[in-house]
Amino acid sequence: MRQPEHLAAIDLGSNSFHMVVARQAQGEVRVLESLSEKVQLGAGLDRDNRLDEAAQERALDCLARFGQRITGIPRGNVRVVGTNTLRMARNARQFIARAEAVLGHDIEVVAGREEARLIYLGVAHSLADDAGARLVVDIGGGSTELIIGERFEAVETESLHMGCVSYGQRFFPEGRITEAAFRKAVTAARQEVLSIDANYRRLGWAQAVGASGTVKAIAQVCEENGWSGEGVSLEGLDKARRKAIKAGSVDALDLKGLRDDRKPIFASGLAILLGIFEQLGLERMQFSNGALREGLLYDLLGRFSHEDVRERSIQALMNRHHVERAQAERVWATARGLYEQAAPVWRLEDDAALDTLRWGALLHEVGLAVSHSQFHKHGAYLVSNSDLPGFSRQEQQGVALLVRGHRRKLPLSALNECPEDEQTRWLRLCLILRLACRLHHARNDGPVPALGLAVDGQALTLSFPEGWLVEHPLTLADLEQEQEYFQAANYTLTVL
């Protein structure tokens, strides 16, 4: 597998957009440039969870600048991820389409736990020491991730619905900072952490590490005012709290080490961190420069080095639900043969399409663990709603669609809810998988004959060796039934 020289990662956070451009050398990532802009995308969510136009314009302007810097880096070497705000926004799909046009690269939306895993990966690679189990905390604009891990593996991941932008709007409206509001914000943070408290304490950790801008800003204030040594201490947090309350407002905040652009979200971030300290019984936390964007780089590098965590996730799901591997592999082998014949004409020749087809083939029977009746629907539900490390929401949606659509009626209504630029591609992959499944209906090791698949637009012609279908009338009957399902999607299947 090729080793890319230049990589780039962009984190579309609720508060800031971050980009890092790096070069890989001998398995290590060396940062060439790091950029960050305060976009405050989360502040653009209205009461109906729709992004307003002003926030979208701020984001698009930023991405236009980022796009100029990564011109020339191949598409497969760039990962762009959206986090909490794009998870919540009801018009996220429309915004993403505009953003992709400006940036020139695909944008993924990752689930909270996947975001947490990537954050831990970035933190782990930034710390030289191996101090055993770590608790990692990352306070973002709309969510806060807490992870326990050891070395480069996240053991427990959680994403909580609290962030410095959302808490600022909720507890410190118009920039007012009062003791009562601060107390309510800390209590709310403790309530969020309470749900994971017992489990995290049971697992335990040897050191606590903070990541990203909010913890960094608090650490700088504590250090430069002499309230704590390196990093953050509980005593330093309490002194910062008293100073913030005494100031009374964002505009009046005058703390050594606090940048002007951090003032609007300082009190809310401080309250969240103080709540975490109090609820988990922390006394001290060090700071790591690594975070989500660095984790994206290392995760991307792993995909080029046969260390794709997505493969482990698929295998784990197969094991958990006792998928019959022999049948899954038979279907995948035949699906790949059909894909290789159709892909050049249908323009499916890329790693993402082949990966989606493979994962769909391997998991197409995962729903049998629930019930044989409607198992394709059960399987799609399991794929859509399982935590699959390494996968973006779009990738899971694509695999789930193939699992849902490998038998019975094609899920055309579900397909219409998918991103427009993926609908035709996922439908065609689904048709290929359906044919492979039909050809292995007998579930035995009998060889499938040499098949010919010719495609022309929405017409497919599947050809067999002379006389084979006469000797296998049940396969012919299956394919004749399949012709009716294809017609419902305005495709034709001819069998020769």
C-alpha positions as CSV (number, residue, x, y, z in Angstrom):
1,M,0.0,0.0,0.0
2,R,1.3,3.4,-0.9
3,Q,2.7,5.7,1.8
4,P,1.5,9.3,1.2
5,E,4.1,12.0,1.7
6,H,1.7,14.9,2.5
7,L,-1.4,14.6,4.7
8,A,-3.9,17.1,6.0
9,A,-6.7,17.0,8.6
10,I,-9.4,19.6,9.2
11,D,-11.6,19.7,12.3
12,L,-14.9,21.5,11.9
13,G,-15.5,22.2,15.6
14,S,-18.4,24.0,17.2
15,N,-16.2,26.8,18.3
16,S,-13.1,26.7,16.1
17,F,-12.0,25.2,12.8
18,H,-8.5,23.7,12.9
19,M,-6.3,22.5,10.0
20,V,-3.0,20.8,10.2
21,V,-0.8,19.9,7.2
22,A,1.9,17.3,7.7
23,R,4.5,15.1,6.1
24,Q,4.9,11.5,7.0
25,A,8.3,10.0,7.3
26,Q,9.0,6.5,8.5
27,G,5.6,6.1,10.1
28,E,5.9,9.4,12.0
29,V,3.8,12.6,11.3
30,R,5.8,15.8,11.1
31,V,3.6,18.9,11.2
32,L,4.4,21.5,8.5
33,E,1.7,24.0,9.2
34,S,-1.2,24.4,11.7
35,L,-4.0,26.9,11.3
36,S,-7.0,27.8,13.5
37,E,-9.9,30.2,13.2
38,K,-12.7,31.1,15.6
39,V,-15.8,30.4,13.4
40,Q,-18.3,29.7,16.3
41,L,-20.4,27.5,14.1
42,G,-22.3,26.3,17.2
43,A,-23.4,29.8,17.9
44,G,-25.3,29.8,14.6
45,L,-27.8,27.1,15.7
46,D,-31.3,28.5,16.1
47,R,-34.1,27.1,18.3
48,D,-34.9,24.6,15.6
49,N,-31.3,23.4,15.4
50,R,-30.8,25.0,12.0
51,L,-27.5,26.7,11.1
52,D,-28.2,30.4,10.2
53,E,-26.7,32.0,7.1
54,A,-24.2,34.1,9.0
55,A,-22.6,31.1,10.6
56,Q,-22.5,29.3,7.3
57,E,-20.8,32.2,5.6
58,R,-18.2,32.4,8.4
59,A,-17.5,28.7,7.9
60,L,-17.4,28.9,4.1
61,D,-15.0,31.9,4.2
62,C,-12.7,30.0,6.5
63,L,-12.8,26.8,4.4
64,A,-12.0,28.8,1.3
65,R,-8.8,29.9,3.0
66,F,-8.0,26.4,4.2
67,G,-8.7,25.0,0.7
68,Q,-6.0,27.2,-0.9
69,R,-3.4,25.7,1.5
70,I,-4.2,22.1,0.6
71,T,-4.4,22.6,-3.1
72,G,-2.5,19.7,-4.7
73,I,-2.8,17.2,-1.9
74,P,-4.7,14.2,-3.2
75,R,-8.3,13.7,-2.0
76,G,-7.4,10.4,-0.3
77,N,-4.8,12.1,1.8
78,V,-7.1,14.7,3.4
79,R,-9.7,14.0,6.1
80,V,-12.3,16.6,7.1
81,V,-14.6,15.9,9.9
82,G,-17.5,17.7,11.5
83,T,-18.4,17.2,15.1
84,N,-21.2,18.2,17.5
85,T,-22.8,21.1,15.6
86,L,-23.0,19.2,12.4
87,R,-24.3,16.2,14.3
88,M,-27.1,18.4,15.6
89,A,-27.9,20.7,12.7
90,R,-31.0,19.8,10.8
91,N,-29.7,21.5,7.7
92,A,-26.2,20.0,8.0
93,R,-26.5,18.1,4.7
94,Q,-27.2,21.3,2.7
95,F,-24.3,23.1,4.5
96,I,-21.9,20.2,3.9
97,A,-22.7,20.3,0.1
98,R,-21.8,24.0,0.0
99,A,-18.7,23.4,2.1
100,E,-17.4,20.5,0.0
101,A,-17.8,22.6,-3.2
102,V,-15.6,25.4,-1.6
103,L,-13.1,23.1,0.0
104,G,-12.7,20.5,-2.8
105,H,-12.7,17.6,-0.4
106,D,-15.3,15.3,1.2
107,I,-16.6,16.1,4.7
108,E,-17.4,13.4,7.2
109,V,-19.6,13.8,10.3
110,V,-18.3,11.6,13.1
111,A,-20.3,10.3,16.1
112,G,-19.4,11.5,19.6
113,R,-17.6,8.3,20.6
114,E,-15.6,8.2,17.3
115,E,-14.6,11.8,17.9
116,A,-13.5,10.7,21.4
117,R,-11.4,7.9,20.0
118,L,-9.7,10.2,17.5
119,I,-8.9,12.7,20.2
120,Y,-7.3,10.0,22.4
121,L,-5.2,8.9,19.4
122,G,-3.9,12.4,18.9
123,V,-3.2,12.9,22.6
124,A,-1.4,9.5,22.9
125,H,0.9,10.3,20.0
126,S,1.8,13.7,21.5
127,L,2.9,12.2,24.9
128,A,6.3,10.7,25.1
129,D,5.9,8.9,28.4
130,D,4.0,5.7,29.1
131,A,2.4,6.4,32.4
132,G,-0.2,3.6,32.2
133,A,-3.9,4.4,32.0
134,R,-4.9,8.0,31.1
135,L,-8.0,10.0,31.5
136,V,-8.3,12.4,28.6
137,V,-10.7,15.4,28.7
138,D,-11.5,17.6,25.6
139,I,-13.9,20.4,26.1
140,G,-15.3,21.5,22.7
141,G,-17.8,24.2,21.7
142,G,-20.8,21.8,21.8
143,S,-19.6,18.6,23.4
144,T,-17.1,17.3,25.9
145,E,-15.2,14.1,25.3
146,L,-13.9,11.9,28.2
147,I,-11.7,8.9,27.4
148,I,-9.8,6.3,29.3
149,G,-7.0,4.7,27.4
150,E,-3.6,3.1,27.6
151,R,-0.8,3.6,25.2
152,F,-2.5,4.1,21.8
153,E,-5.8,2.3,22.5
154,A,-8.9,4.0,23.9
155,V,-10.5,1.6,26.4
156,E,-13.7,3.7,27.2
157,T,-15.0,6.6,25.3
158,E,-17.8,9.1,26.0
159,S,-19.2,12.3,24.5
160,L,-21.3,14.4,26.8
161,H,-23.7,17.2,25.7
162,M,-21.9,20.1,27.2
163,G,-19.6,22.6,25.5
164,C,-18.2,26.1,26.1
165,V,-20.4,27.7,23.4
166,S,-23.6,26.0,24.4
167,Y,-23.0,26.5,28.1
168,G,-22.1,30.2,27.5
169,Q,-25.5,30.7,25.8
170,R,-27.3,28.8,28.5
171,F,-25.7,30.1,31.7
172,F,-23.9,33.3,30.8
173,P,-26.2,35.1,28.3
174,E,-25.1,38.5,27.1
175,G,-21.7,37.8,28.8
176,R,-22.9,38.3,32.3
177,I,-21.0,36.2,34.9
178,T,-22.7,35.8,38.3
179,E,-21.9,33.5,41.2
180,A,-25.4,31.9,41.0
181,A,-25.0,31.3,37.2
182,F,-21.5,29.8,37.7
183,R,-22.8,27.5,40.4
184,K,-25.6,26.3,38.1
185,A,-23.2,25.7,35.3
186,V,-20.8,23.7,37.5
187,T,-23.8,21.6,38.9
188,A,-25.0,21.0,35.3
189,A,-21.6,19.7,34.3
190,R,-21.4,17.5,37.4
191,Q,-24.8,16.0,36.5
192,E,-23.5,15.2,33.0
193,V,-20.4,13.5,34.3
194,L,-22.4,11.6,37.0
195,S,-23.7,9.1,34.4
196,I,-20.1,7.9,33.7
197,D,-18.6,8.5,37.1
198,A,-18.9,5.0,38.6
199,N,-17.6,3.2,35.5
200,Y,-14.7,5.5,34.9
201,R,-13.6,5.3,38.6
202,R,-13.8,1.5,38.4
203,L,-11.5,1.5,35.4
204,G,-9.2,4.1,37.0
205,W,-6.4,6.2,35.6
206,A,-2.8,7.1,36.5
207,Q,-2.8,10.6,35.0
208,A,-5.4,13.1,33.7
209,V,-4.7,15.0,30.5
210,G,-6.5,17.9,28.9
211,A,-6.6,18.6,25.2
212,S,-7.7,21.4,22.8
213,G,-8.2,25.1,23.2
214,T,-10.4,25.4,26.3
215,V,-8.2,23.4,28.6
216,K,-5.1,25.1,27.0
217,A,-6.5,28.6,27.8
218,I,-7.3,27.7,31.4
219,A,-3.9,26.1,31.9
220,Q,-2.2,29.3,30.5
221,V,-4.2,31.5,32.9
222,C,-3.4,29.3,35.9
223,E,0.3,29.1,35.0
224,E,0.9,32.7,34.2
225,N,-0.9,33.9,37.4
226,G,1.1,31.5,39.5
227,W,-2.1,29.6,40.6
228,S,-0.7,26.2,39.6
229,G,2.5,24.7,38.2
230,E,2.5,22.9,34.9
231,G,-1.1,22.3,33.7
232,V,-4.2,22.8,35.8
233,S,-4.9,22.3,39.5
234,L,-8.1,22.3,41.5
235,E,-6.8,25.2,43.5
236,G,-6.0,27.2,40.3
237,L,-9.5,26.5,38.9
238,D,-11.1,27.9,42.1
239,K,-9.0,31.0,42.0
240,A,-9.9,31.6,38.3
241,R,-13.5,31.1,39.2
242,R,-13.4,33.8,41.9
243,K,-11.7,36.2,39.5
244,A,-14.3,35.6,36.8
245,I,-17.2,36.1,39.1
246,K,-15.6,39.3,40.5
247,A,-15.2,40.6,36.9
248,G,-18.9,40.2,36.5
249,S,-18.9,40.1,32.7
250,V,-17.0,38.9,29.7
251,D,-15.9,42.4,28.8
252,A,-14.4,43.0,32.2
253,L,-12.4,39.8,32.3
254,D,-8.7,40.9,32.8
255,L,-6.7,37.8,33.5
256,K,-3.0,37.4,32.7
257,G,-2.6,34.9,30.0
258,L,-6.2,35.1,28.6
259,R,-6.4,36.1,25.0
260,D,-9.3,38.4,23.9
261,D,-10.7,35.8,21.5
262,R,-11.0,33.3,24.4
263,K,-12.9,35.7,26.8
264,P,-16.5,35.0,25.5
265,I,-16.2,31.3,26.3
266,F,-13.7,31.3,29.2
267,A,-16.3,31.2,32.1
268,S,-18.4,28.5,30.5
269,G,-15.3,26.3,29.8
270,L,-14.0,27.0,33.3
271,A,-17.3,25.9,34.8
272,I,-17.3,22.6,32.8
273,L,-13.7,21.8,33.8
274,L,-14.4,22.6,37.4
275,G,-17.5,20.3,37.3
276,I,-15.4,17.5,35.9
277,F,-12.7,18.0,38.5
278,E,-15.2,18.0,41.4
279,Q,-17.2,15.0,40.1
280,L,-14.3,12.8,39.3
281,G,-12.2,13.8,42.3
282,L,-9.3,15.3,40.2
283,E,-6.6,17.4,41.8
284,R,-4.4,18.1,38.8
285,M,-4.4,17.8,35.0
286,Q,-1.6,18.2,32.5
287,F,-2.1,19.6,28.9
288,S,-1.4,17.9,25.6
289,N,-0.9,19.6,22.3
290,G,-2.3,16.6,20.5
291,A,-6.1,16.5,19.8
292,L,-8.7,15.5,17.2
293,R,-6.8,16.8,14.1
294,E,-3.6,14.9,15.1
295,G,-5.6,11.8,15.7
296,L,-7.1,12.2,12.3
297,L,-3.6,12.2,10.8
298,Y,-2.5,9.1,12.6
299,D,-5.8,7.3,11.8
300,L,-5.4,8.2,8.1
301,L,-1.8,7.0,8.2
302,G,-2.9,3.7,9.6
303,R,-5.3,3.2,6.7
304,F,-2.3,3.3,4.4
305,S,-0.3,0.9,6.6
306,H,-2.9,-2.0,6.9
307,E,-3.9,-0.8,10.3
308,D,-7.4,0.4,9.4
309,V,-9.4,0.4,12.6
310,R,-12.6,0.1,10.5
311,E,-11.6,-3.5,9.6
312,R,-11.4,-4.3,13.3
313,S,-14.8,-2.8,13.9
314,I,-16.3,-5.0,11.1
315,Q,-14.7,-8.2,12.5
316,A,-15.8,-7.3,16.0
317,L,-19.4,-6.9,14.8
318,M,-19.3,-10.2,12.9
319,N,-18.0,-11.9,16.1
320,R,-20.5,-10.3,18.4
321,H,-23.5,-11.4,16.3
322,H,-22.1,-14.8,15.1
323,V,-22.1,-14.1,11.4
324,E,-21.4,-17.2,9.3
325,R,-18.0,-16.3,7.9
326,A,-17.9,-18.9,5.1
327,Q,-21.1,-17.5,3.6
328,A,-20.0,-13.9,4.1
329,E,-16.7,-14.6,2.3
330,R,-18.4,-16.5,-0.5
331,V,-20.7,-13.6,-1.2
332,W,-17.9,-11.1,-1.0
333,A,-15.7,-13.0,-3.5
334,T,-18.5,-13.1,-6.0
335,A,-19.5,-9.5,-5.4
336,R,-15.9,-8.4,-6.0
337,G,-15.8,-10.3,-9.3
338,L,-19.0,-8.6,-10.5
339,Y,-17.8,-5.2,-9.2
340,E,-14.5,-5.4,-11.2
341,Q,-16.5,-5.8,-14.4
342,A,-19.0,-3.1,-13.7
343,A,-16.9,-0.5,-12.0
344,P,-15.1,1.0,-15.0
345,V,-18.3,1.7,-16.8
346,W,-20.2,2.9,-13.7
347,R,-17.2,4.9,-12.4
348,L,-17.0,3.1,-9.1
349,E,-13.3,2.5,-9.3
350,D,-12.2,3.9,-5.9
351,D,-11.3,2.5,-2.5
352,A,-14.4,3.9,-0.8
353,A,-16.8,2.1,-3.1
354,L,-15.0,-1.2,-2.9
355,D,-14.7,-0.9,0.9
356,T,-18.5,-0.2,1.2
357,L,-19.3,-3.2,-1.0
358,R,-16.9,-5.4,1.1
359,W,-18.3,-4.4,4.4
360,G,-21.9,-4.8,3.1
361,A,-21.1,-8.3,1.9
362,L,-19.5,-9.4,5.1
363,L,-22.3,-8.0,7.3
364,H,-25.3,-8.8,5.0
365,E,-26.5,-11.5,7.4
366,V,-25.7,-9.8,10.7
367,G,-29.4,-9.3,11.4
368,L,-30.0,-13.1,11.7
369,A,-28.8,-12.7,15.3
370,V,-32.1,-10.9,16.0
371,S,-34.5,-12.8,13.9
372,H,-34.7,-14.7,10.5
373,S,-37.9,-12.7,9.7
374,Q,-36.9,-9.4,8.1
375,F,-33.3,-10.0,9.0
376,H,-32.1,-7.5,6.4
377,K,-33.9,-4.8,8.3
378,H,-32.6,-5.9,11.7
379,G,-29.1,-6.0,10.2
380,A,-29.4,-2.4,8.8
381,Y,-30.5,-1.2,12.3
382,L,-27.5,-2.9,13.9
383,V,-25.1,-1.4,11.5
384,S,-26.6,2.1,11.7
385,N,-26.8,2.2,15.5
386,S,-23.7,0.3,16.6
387,D,-20.6,2.2,17.7
388,L,-18.1,1.3,14.9
389,P,-14.7,2.9,15.6
390,G,-13.2,4.4,12.5
391,F,-16.4,5.0,10.7
392,S,-18.1,8.3,9.9
393,R,-21.8,8.6,9.9
394,Q,-21.9,8.6,6.1
395,E,-19.8,5.4,5.9
396,Q,-22.1,3.6,8.3
397,Q,-25.2,4.8,6.4
398,G,-23.8,3.4,3.2
399,V,-23.0,0.0,4.6
400,A,-26.4,-0.1,6.4
401,L,-28.1,0.7,3.1
402,L,-26.4,-2.3,1.4
403,V,-27.3,-4.6,4.3
404,R,-30.9,-3.4,4.1
405,G,-31.1,-3.7,0.4
406,H,-29.5,-7.0,-0.3
407,R,-32.8,-8.9,-0.4
408,R,-36.5,-8.3,-0.9
409,K,-37.7,-4.8,-2.0
410,L,-35.0,-2.2,-2.7
411,P,-35.1,0.5,0.0
412,L,-35.8,3.3,-2.4
413,S,-37.3,5.6,0.3
414,A,-34.2,5.1,2.5
415,L,-32.0,5.8,-0.5
416,N,-33.7,9.1,-1.1
417,E,-32.7,10.2,2.4
418,C,-29.1,9.6,1.6
419,P,-26.7,12.3,0.4
420,E,-27.6,13.1,-3.2
421,D,-24.0,12.6,-4.5
422,E,-24.0,9.0,-3.0
423,Q,-27.5,7.8,-4.1
424,T,-26.6,6.4,-7.5
425,R,-23.4,4.9,-6.4
426,W,-24.9,3.2,-3.3
427,L,-27.8,1.9,-5.4
428,R,-25.5,0.3,-7.9
429,L,-23.3,-1.3,-5.2
430,C,-26.5,-2.6,-3.7
431,L,-27.5,-4.2,-7.1
432,I,-24.1,-5.9,-7.3
433,L,-24.5,-7.3,-3.8
434,R,-28.0,-8.6,-4.5
435,L,-26.7,-10.6,-7.5
436,A,-23.9,-12.1,-5.4
437,C,-26.3,-13.1,-2.6
438,R,-28.7,-14.7,-5.1
439,L,-25.9,-16.7,-6.6
440,H,-25.1,-18.1,-3.2
441,H,-28.6,-18.8,-2.1
442,A,-27.7,-22.5,-1.7
443,R,-25.1,-21.7,1.0
444,N,-22.7,-24.3,-0.1
445,D,-19.1,-24.4,-1.4
446,G,-20.1,-25.3,-4.9
447,P,-18.2,-23.1,-7.3
448,V,-20.0,-20.3,-9.1
449,P,-19.4,-20.5,-12.8
450,A,-17.5,-17.9,-14.8
451,L,-19.8,-14.9,-14.9
452,G,-20.0,-12.1,-17.3
453,L,-21.6,-8.8,-16.2
454,A,-22.0,-6.0,-18.7
455,V,-23.5,-2.7,-17.7
456,D,-24.8,0.2,-19.8
457,G,-26.3,3.0,-17.9
458,Q,-29.3,1.4,-16.1
459,A,-29.1,-1.9,-18.0
460,L,-27.3,-5.0,-16.7
461,T,-26.7,-8.2,-18.6
462,L,-25.6,-11.2,-16.6
463,S,-24.3,-14.1,-18.7
464,F,-23.6,-17.7,-17.7
465,P,-21.8,-20.6,-19.4
466,E,-24.1,-22.4,-21.9
467,G,-26.4,-24.9,-20.2
468,W,-25.6,-23.9,-16.6
469,L,-28.9,-22.2,-15.8
470,V,-30.8,-25.2,-17.2
471,E,-29.0,-27.4,-14.6
472,H,-29.7,-24.8,-11.9
473,P,-33.4,-23.9,-12.2
474,L,-33.6,-22.5,-8.7
475,T,-30.9,-19.9,-9.5
476,L,-32.8,-19.0,-12.6
477,A,-36.0,-18.5,-10.7
478,D,-34.2,-16.3,-8.2
479,L,-32.8,-14.1,-10.9
480,E,-36.2,-13.9,-12.6
481,Q,-37.6,-12.6,-9.3
482,E,-34.7,-10.2,-9.1
483,Q,-35.6,-8.7,-12.5
484,E,-38.9,-7.4,-10.9
485,Y,-37.0,-5.8,-8.0
486,F,-34.6,-4.1,-10.5
487,Q,-37.5,-2.7,-12.5
488,A,-38.8,-0.9,-9.4
489,A,-35.6,1.1,-9.3
490,N,-35.8,1.7,-13.1
491,Y,-33.0,-0.7,-13.8
492,T,-33.2,-3.8,-16.1
493,L,-31.6,-7.1,-15.6
494,T,-31.1,-9.5,-18.6
495,V,-30.0,-13.0,-17.9
496,L,-28.3,-15.0,-20.7
